[in-house]
């Protein structure tokens, strides 16, 4: 069983600006995007990148995965422009 990394929240932020949490997880976001683009199974990514126990709580693992991947895509699409002003 993979151990949950306490630094990775159950859901990614949904703020309209880049947060401290986002800055701490740029590498996590990049890994999620790379894995998704390579066609990796979400369950493997949730386990290996987000340290979620997909076997015991698949719904929570999927929510964590989907929110972090969506946030990663937001960072790339809209959020990086926000960094110029911070």
Number of C-alpha atoms within 10 A of each C-alpha: 10 13 11 14 11 9 10 18 13 18 16 20 17 13 10 10 16 20 14 9 13 20 13 12 17 13 13 18 23 16 17 26 19 12 17 14 9 9 9 13 10 18 18 14 20 24 19 14 18 27 20 27 18 19 12 10 10 14 11 16 23 19 15 20 25 17 16 27 22 17 21 23 16 15 21 14 10 13 19 13 13 12 13 7 6 7
